[in-house]
Structures are given as C-alpha cells and as structure tokens.
Amino acid sequence: MVDVDHKVAALLDRAPQHESYSGDENDLFDELEQDDSALDAFREKRMQQLHEELSRAKYMRSQDYGKYLEVTDEKKLMDITTSTKYCVVHFFHTDFHRCGIVSAHLEALAPRHFDTRFICIKVENAAFLVTKLKIKILPCVIAFVDGISVDRVVGFDGLGSSDDTFTTGDLECRLLRAGVLQRVKTTNAGPSSVEQRGPRLHAEDEDDGDWD
C-alpha cells in the first residue's frame, strides 16, 4: 500500500465510502487548497496524492473491495485468498447468534478498508477448508496476507474487555495487529451501533458454538 500523507489520510477517511454516493468530492480538494500551513509544493503533492487515492478507492470498490460479501463455493474462496494481498474470511453458521454479531462488525469495517477483501462462507459450504484449517468453534475469523493465515479470531476471544461487549474498533485493532488492515479508520463504536443479526439463542447456547 502507498504511504499516504497524514493530511490526505484524514481527508480520505471522510470521503464517501459507498459507490452509490452522489456527493461532491471537490470539498476535499478545496480543504487542501485552503491549508495555509502547507508550502505550495507540499500542498500540490498532497492534492495529487488525494486524487490518486480517491481514484484507486473507486477502482478497488469496483473489484468487490470495500464490501462484505458471502461466497458459496469454497474453491472460489481459495482463489480469492490466494490472489488477494489482504483478506478477512468469516466462517459462520446462520443459527449462531454470535456469528451474526461478528458479521455486523465486519460489514461496518469493509467499506472503510478498501485494500482488504472481506468475505464470509457458511461452514456447510466449506467442508474441505473447515477440516484443513481445523475450525471447531464458531464464529471463526481468519486473516490472510498473501494467501497465508496470519491470525485467527475464535469466538469473541481477545476482543473487548468483557465477553459480549466488544466493539467494531476492537475488532479493527485486532486485524490491524495481524497486518491485514493498514490503519485505524473506525471510531470505537459499540455493539449497539451495528445491527446484531441472527436469531437469539437460549442462554445455554450463548457460548462459542462447537458445531462439529
């Protein structure tokens, strides 16, 4: 990834995150133009970098980056992870409430991290990979860099200060440490700020799901 100037990065993080956005990005360039603290040459360099990064973001999103997408074929999933620099894969089961919570957080992260692919697959559609990767507990999120697994989040382990209260920011920090995301882009939004999808399980089923 290109080393982005801190001022450009701040403006990029305020840019529209969805392809459907119809607003005017000229406001971002105007703000750089009005930055009296920057020398003319430095300001011009920032303007050029902002233009390049906005163009790159649009291209990446046209290639299914910036989206949280479900894959139904494990061969396609393997093709994506081996051909993509950064990839986050969520192995899930529709009956597990915690899988729905993780999906909501990943869906919130995906539009902001357009250098990383975010995908999910139902475990019943990935029998070979589930066995090969020894996935026993759900939800299971695996971070891949250059096709190699660099981190694994099992259940809610290592996220947040208590079992069911981790935030989108907590998950983002974990993925940043793994090297599959490039920089912080998310406020520390709590679970109430994202949709917690999936059916509520009975209390005795609220632990991480051993579905094997």
Secondary structure, DSSP 8 states (H G I E B T S, - for coil): -----HHHHHHHTTS--STT--S-THHHHHHHHT-TTS-HHHHHHHHHHHHHHHHHHHHHHHTTTTSEEE---HHHHHHHHHH-SEEEEEEE-TT-HHHHHHHHHHHHHGGG-TTSEEEEEEGGG-HHHHHHTT--EESEEEEEETTEEEEEEETTTTSSSSTT---HHHHHHHHHHHTSS-S-------GGGS---S----GGG-S-EE--
